[in-house]
Structure formats: structure tokens, C-alpha cells
Amino acid sequence: MSISTAFSSLKIRNYRRYFAGQVLSLCGTWAQTIGLGWLVLRLSHNSGVAVGLATALQFVPVLLFGLWAGLLADRFDKRRFIIGTQVSLASIAALLAVVDLTGVVTLWMVYVFAFVFGMATAADTPARLSFVVEMVGPRDLPNALGLNSAVVNAGRIIGPAIAGIVIAAGGTGFCFVVNAVSYVGTIAAVSSMRRGDLRQPSPVVRGRGQVRAGVRYTWRMPLLRSNILLLGLVSVVAFNFPVILPLLAKLTFRGDASTYSLMASAMGIGALVSALVIASIRRPHGRRLAIAVLGLGLAMCLGAMAPTLTTFLLLMPLIGAGQVVAASTSNAMIQLDSDPAMRGRVTAIFSLASQGLTPAGSLLCGVVAQAAGARWGMAMGGIGALLAVGIFGLPLLRNRGPETDKLPGAEAEVAVQPMAEPGPPPGASALPG
């Protein structure tokens, strides 16, 4: 792996600033994830269903409003939009810190905050994901997305370590303080970008049926369709680590918050290494996606049977690697195979599959873990991932590179979307059609 190739997109000034901001922000995000799970366990007296519900509520807004958020990403200036959503996320984290640190927090309050946080995340995700290609262009997109994954998983290592120290020293409330402060990084980075260096497509003006047009476009593209269906099923059954890891830490291995942090950090090590490898490869393809999901399923099945905490921790890097290779490859394929005028909506459908279906998976995982034990929650994810490859993986296994499934007429459907000069800023009264 060439070091210069692995970090090539950092030569671009705007992306370099964005990358630096994300390093700080995502450490805070992971610290909050640990703190929230531990707070719910404390308030609910170790209820797996409660942890599942709190996790699910963060993703319900993606399911309900994610497609419209994708249209907003196509319609407005993404740079200004992202600044607004990041300010909202920081404010929500700060308020959650206040109610926790003052001792007035209750379980229903945590549920409300989780849902409101999910609302802001639903608006932020399509714009933020589709903004990367505007910073770096198609050629450097796979590298930039790989580096994004590396940052996420560096945060997965550092954030839980911070959370473990903070919870032990002062309680979960300070995890939310850390997260609120961390958003300053992304806000400052995006605000200081050179707008002239961005590759911004002309925004789509208001029109009827634009959300439906995005869904039709995605469904007509076989590779996009298989990609999203595979990742959607895997997300429901396997990507439930905020639910299952605290239960395994506390109930199966009889540990504490530090045990949970150690699990998340071990998973992050494998994810970080694999993300750096992915960043050096410029050709994302379906075969890699299917093989990654297959490896993830096998590693989760083995993890469910791990007899000791040490054995489980040795498997966590493999699980982290499988997850990040699958998600990063899927994301790169989605954006490279999408028309720029549709990219926000296609990315929103990707987010709907990878995040919006999480509520069902989180609740299901919590119920299974509560009824049969935390190990069965992990096993459900592994078996489900293996089944997902069998059901949706065949078209992907035949794919060896990007842009292999462009259908005649796809460009024509995009062309009917009228273009205009940049529209009103986020928060204007215009609603998506």
C-alpha cells in the first residue's frame, strides 16, 4: 500500500480542512454513543429493550424523512446546509449534557433527545455524504471515502477510550459535553472552505414528483438496487453494535463501562486498518462488497460463540474490518454510479437502507438479547449477514468495477429535472415535493 496513494485526497485544500474537522467531531460522536448506551442501561436497570429503543429512536427520522432530506441536499447549497445541521447537533448534545449533569434526566427524556438528535442527523447525512465528491471530484472519491472511514474508526478507538475515562471520573454527562464541543471542528472547517474550488452541480429547482423520480432512478439501476438491498438487510440484522456490545460487556462478560469501551476500541482498530487499505484502492466493486459482508457474518457467528472476553476481543477487529469495508465500498459505488443531479436522493436512499431501517433491527436485537441472551443477538447478526449475501449478493459478485450498470434512458430521466441558480438557504419555507 503506497502512503502517497492512501492519502492522495488530502492534497486538496477543502477536503484537508474537512478531514481535520471530522477527526475531532467523530471522537465526540463515539464518546456520546458510549455515554448514551451506558446512561440508558443505568436508568432502565439493565434492560436490553430500553437500549434497543434508544438506539432505534435515533434512526426513526431517517426512515420517516430521509428521502426528503436527500432532495434538500440536491436542492440547496450543501456547504451552508451542513453548517446548519452541525450547529443543531451541537446544541442537542449540549442540552442532553445539562439534564444529565444536573441530575434531572429520566429515561423518557433520553428517548426524546435520541429522537431529536435523529432528526438533525437525518437532515445532515445525505448532504454530508454527497458533499465529499464536490470537494474532491470523482477520481479521488474512493480515496476520500476510505479516509472518511478511517476517521470514523479512529474516532471509534479514541472516542470510547475518552468515554471510559470520562464516565469513571465524572459520569455520562461529560460524554455529551465532549460531543457538543467536538462539532466546532466540522463547523469551522466547512465555514473556511474556498467555495470556488467546490465542484457544485446546479441545484434542482422545485417540481412535482422529485422524490419518486429518485426512487425510480435507483430501482432501474441493477447494481445500485442490489447494493442498497444487500446493505439494507445487513444493517437491520448485523449493524446493531450500540445495542449488543453494552449487553455483552455487562451481562455476558460481567464487565463495566471500560469493558464496553475496550470492545468498541478493538473493533475500531480493525476498521481503521481496513479503511486505510480501502483508501489506497481506486476501483470499488461489488465483489469486494459481497465478500466483506460474508466475512462480517462469519466473524460475528464466531464472536457469538467466544468462550472468554479475550477471545471475543481478538475477533472484534475482524468484525470492524468487515463492517467498514462493506459500508465504504457500498458508499463509493453508490456515488460513482449516480448522476450528479440525483446524487443527493440516491445517497438518501442509501442512508435509508443503512440507517433508516436500524430501528427495526435495534428493537429486534434488543428483544432477542433480552429473551435468549446477548450472544444470540450477536448470532442473529452473523446469520443474517450470510443470508443477505445469498439473497442479494450474486449480481454484486459479478461486478469488477464502477459504472457497469448504466441503463439507456437513465440520463434522460435526469435531464427532465430543471436546473437553476442556487435556491434559498436551508430553513426556507419551501418544502420538498
N, C-alpha and C positions, 0 to 999 in steps of 0.2 A: 504494500500500500504506500503510494507516494504521499509525503506530507504536504507538498505543494498542491497536489490534486485534491486531497481531502479537505483543504481549507481554501480552495480557489475562490469561492464566492465572497470571502472576507476582503478581497481586493476592492470590492465595490463599496464606496463610502456609505451610502444609505443603509445597505444591509449590515455593514460592520457595526454601525450605531444600533441598529435594531437588535442584532445579536447580543451586544453588550447589555442592552436593556433587559433582554429576555433572561440572561443569566441571573440577574438579581430578582426579577419578578417570579420566575419559576421556583426558585428556592423558597420564596414566601408561600407560593401556592401549595407546594408539598408539605411545608410546615403546617399550613392550615388544614390540609387533608388529614394529617395525623391527629392534630388537635381536635378536629370536629368528630372524628370517629371515637376518640377516647372520651370526649365530653358526653357523647350520646350513650356510650357504654356506662358511664358513671350515673347519668341521670335516669337511665332505664333499668338499672340493676342487671346489666349484662344481657340485654335482650338482642338476639340476632335480628329479629324482625324490625326492631327500632333502628338499628344501624342500617339495615336494608332500606327502610323507608326514608331515612335522612339522605341516603345516597340517591335514592330514586327521585326525590323531590328536586334535586339539583339538575336533573335531566328531563323532567316532565316538560319544562318550557321549550326545550329543543324539539320535542315531539309535537308540541302544540303549535309553535310559532317559527320553527326553524326554516321552513320553506319561504316564508315571507321575509325572514331575516336575510336569506340569500338574495332575494330580489332587491332588498335595500342595498346590499353590497354591490349589485350591478348598477344601481340607480344613483348612488351618491359617491362623493369623494371618500375613498376608503381611509385615507390618512386622517381626515377630520373625524370620521366615524369612529375609528379606533381610539382616538384620544378621548372621545366622549364615553365610550364603553369602559375604558380603563379607569377613568375618574369615578364612574359609577361603582365598579367593582371594589375600588379602594375605599369608598365611602361605606359600602355594605360591610366590609371586613372590619372597619373601624367601629361601627355601631355594634357588631357582634362582640368585639373585644370589650366594649363598655359594659354591656349587660352581663358578660361573664365575670369580668374583674370586679364589678360592684356586687356580685352575688345574687342578683335578681333573676338570673337566667333559669328558664324552665324548659322542659322538653318541647312543648308546643312552640316556644319562641325559636328554638333551634330549627324546627321544621319550617317556620315562616322564613327565617333568614336563608335556609337552604334553598327554598323555592325562589325567593327574590334574587339570590345570587345566581341561580339557574337562568332567570330571565335575562340578566345582564350578559351572562355567558352565551346564551342562545343568540343574542344580537351580535356579540363580539366575534364568535368563531368563524362564520363564513367570510366576513370581511378580512379577518386576520390571516386566515389560511390562503385566500385568493390574493392577498396583498403581496405575498412573497414573490410571485412571478413578476409583478410590477416593479419590484426593486432590482431583480437580478436578470430577468429575461428567461426564455425557455431553455437556452443552452446550459445555464448554471442552476436551473431549478432543482434537478435531483440532488446536486451537491448542497444547495441551501436547505432543502427539506431534511437531508441527512444530518446537517449541522443543527437544525432545529430540534430534531430528535435527540441529538447528543446533549443539547442544552436541557431539554426536558428531563433527561435521565441523569444528567449531572445534578439537577435540582432534586431528583428522586434520591440521590445519595446524600447530598448536603442538607436538604430540607428536613428529612426525618431525623438526621443527627441533631440539627438545631432544635427540632421539636422535642426530642428526648431530653435534651439538656434543659430547655425552657420549661417543660412540664414538670420535671423534677424540681426545678428551682422556684417556680412561681405559679404553675398551673397552666391550664389550656388557654386561658385568655391571652397570654402573651404570644401564643402562636398566631392569633388573629392580628395582634399588633404588628408582628413581623410581616405578615402578608400585606396589611394596609400600607406600610411604609415601602414595601418592595415594588409596588406599582409605579412609584416615582421613576424607576429605571425606564420602563417602556414609554411612559408619558413624555419624559424628557427626550428619549431617543427619537420617537416619531415626530415630535414637535420640531426638532432641529434638522430634519431631513431637507435636502435640496429637492424641491418639487419638480424642477426642470429635468432632473435625472431619472424621474419615475417614468415607467412605460404605461401610462394610464390610457385604457381604451375609452372611447366616448361613452358616457353613461347612457343607459337605456331610459328613454322617456316613458312617462306613464302610458299605459294601454291596458286593454282588457285581456284577460286570459294569459298573462305573462308567467304566472306560477305554473299553470297547466302546460304551457309551452316548454318550460324547463323539464317537467316530468316526462313529457312525450319525447323530447330530445334524448334524455338519458336512457329511456327504455328502448329506443330504437337503435342504440349503440350496443351491440352484443358484449363487447369487452367491458364497457362501463357497467352494464347491467349485471354481469357475472361478478365483477369486482365488488359492487355495492351489496349484492345479495349475500356473498360469502362473508364480507366483513360484518354485515348486519347480524347474521346468525351467530358469528363468533363473539361479537360484542355482547349479545344477550346472554349467552351461556358461559363465556370464559372471562370477559374483562370486568370481573366483579371483585377485584383485589381490595378496594377500600372496605368491602363488606367482609370478605372471608379472612383477610390477614389479621385484623384485630381479634377475631373469634379464635383463630388458630393460636395466636400468641397467648391469649389469656386463658382459654378453656382447654385447649388440647395440650399445649406445652407448658402450661402453668406459669406464664411469664408476666411481664408488666409492660409499660409503655416503651421501655428501652428494647424489649424483645420485638415488639411491633416495629420500631424504628430500624432495628437490625435487619429484619426481614425485608423491609422496603428498600433499605440501602443495598443489600445483597442482590436484590432484583435489579436495582438501578445500575450496578456495576456491569452486569451482563448486557443490559440495554445500552449503556454508554459505549461500551466497546463495539457492539454490533452497529450502533448508529454511526460511529466514525468509519467503520468499514463501508457501510452503505454510502456515506458521503463521497467516497472515492470512486464509486461506480456510477457512470453516467447513463446507463441504459436500464431503467427499471422495467421489469417484465412480469407477466402473470405467473410463469413457472416459479419464480422466486417467492411470490406471494403465497401460492398454494403450498410449497414446501415449508415455508415459515409457519403457516398455520398447522400443518401436520406435525412439525417439531414441537410447537407450543402444546398441542394436545397430548403428545406422548410425555412431555416433561411434567405437565400438570397431573396426569394419571400417576406418574411415579411419585410426585410430591404428595399426593393424597395418601400414598402408602408408606411414606417415610417414617421409620420407627423412632427416630430421635430428632431433636431440634438441629443438631449438627448436620445430619443427612439432609434435612429439609433446606437448610441454608445453602448447602452445596448445589442443590437443584435450582434455587431461585435465580442465579444468573442465566441459566438456560431458559427459564420461563420469561425473564425480562428480555432476552435476546429475541425469542420467538415473537413476543408481542411487538417490539419496536420494528423489527424487520417487516412484519406483516403490515403494520399501520403506516410506516414510512413509504414502503413500496406502493401500497394502495393509494396513498395520497398523491404521490408523484405521478402515477399512471392516470389518476382522475384528472389532474390539471393539465398534463401534456396532451391528453386525448380530447379535451374540451375546447370548444370555440370560445375565444375571449369574451364575446358578448353573453355567453351562457355560463361562464366560469363560476360566478357567484352562486347561481342557482344549482349548478351541478355540485359545487362544494357543499351547499346547504343540504342536498340530498345525501351526500357522503357523511356529513355531520349527523343527519337524522339517523342514518344506519349505524354509525359508530358510537353515537352518544344518546340520541333521542330514544332509542329502544332500551337504554340502560335501566329505566325504572322497572320494567317488567323483569329484566334479569336480576336486578338488585333484590327485588322483593322475592323472586323465586329462590335465589341463592340464600337469602335470609331464612325463608321458610324451611328449605331443605336442611340448612345447617342447624336450625332450631329443633327440627323433628328427628333428624338422623345423625347429627354431629357435624362439626366443621369439616372433617375430612371428606364427607360426602358432598359438601358444597364445592370443594376443590375438584373432586372426581367428576361432578356434573359438568364443569367447565372443560375438562380434558376430553371426556367422551363426546361432548357437543362439538368441540373443535374438529375432532376426527370425522364426525358425521358431516360437518359442513363442507369439508374437502370432498367427501364422496358425493355430496349432492350438487355443489356448485363449482367444484374445482376443475372439472375436465376442460372447459374452454380456456381456462387460465393456464393449464399445464401445456397447452399447445402454443401459447404466446411467448415469443422470444424477444420482443422489443416494443417500443411505444408506437402509437398511431398505426395500428394494424387493423382497426375495425371501422374506419371512416366509411360511412354508407353514402351512396349517391342521394343527394337531396337534403342531407343534413345541413349543409351550408345554406341551402335555400330557405329552410325554416328559420335559421338565424337571421338571414338577410331581411326578413319581413319586419324585424324589430326595429323601429325607427330610432335614430341616434340624434343626440342634441348636445348642446353645450352643457357643462356641469350644472346640475339642478340645485335645489335648495339644500341647505345643510341638514345633517341629522337632527331630528326633533321637529321638522316642519310638519304641517298638518296633513300633507299628502300621505295617503295610506297605500300599500301595495295592492295591485289588482289581481 
